[in-house]
Amino acid sequence: MPNSILCFECFNDQGLRLDARLIGMADSSACPNCGATVGAKLNESRLGKLAHRFFVWGSLFRFDYGAAPLIQFNDRRKSSITVPSWLDSDMRLIEHKLGVGFFHYGRRLWMVGEIEPLKALQDVASSSSVIERILAEYPGRILGPD
């Protein structure tokens, strides 16, 4: 695999190892990080997907009317989160290889369902006017097979 930077063997956390195995590409060349010659290798793009899947989607917090991740990462911030000791070296490895930092994500209120029409829809006194507004703004259309 051209430009591989890590392999699944580079990680200590079992969840990261399993995800890296799924996301990585089979390659028998030596890993530039640990030297392993068997298993799935990750290039920068695949490592980014692994970090997103594990840290961002893995920290998704669900609400009644939405969801938002608790952790995010980018190349503009330094890491400011604390992770368990068994995960720390893996997070640092990803930081180093991708040049990113992991931080607590200040979610937007709309992501967690803090939307005025949705709140009004839950109130018996105002729900009928909200439904009328929705039907007026988004009228139904019947489409034929053509």
Sequence and secondary structure as in RCSB ss.txt:
>XXXX:A:sequence
MPNSILCFECFNDQGLRLDARLIGMADSSACPNCGATVGAKLNESRLGKLAHRFFVWGSLFRFDYGAAPLIQFND
RRKSSITVPSWLDSDMRLIEHKLGVGFFHYGRRLWMVGEIEPLKALQDVASSSSVIERILAEYPGRILGPD
>XXXX:A:secstr
 TT  EEGGG  SHHHHHHHHHHSEE  S  TTT   SSEEE HHHHHHHHIIIIIGGGEEEETTEEEESEEEES
SS       HHHHHHHHHHHHHHT EEEE    GGGGT  HHHHHHHSHHHHHHHHHHHHHHS        
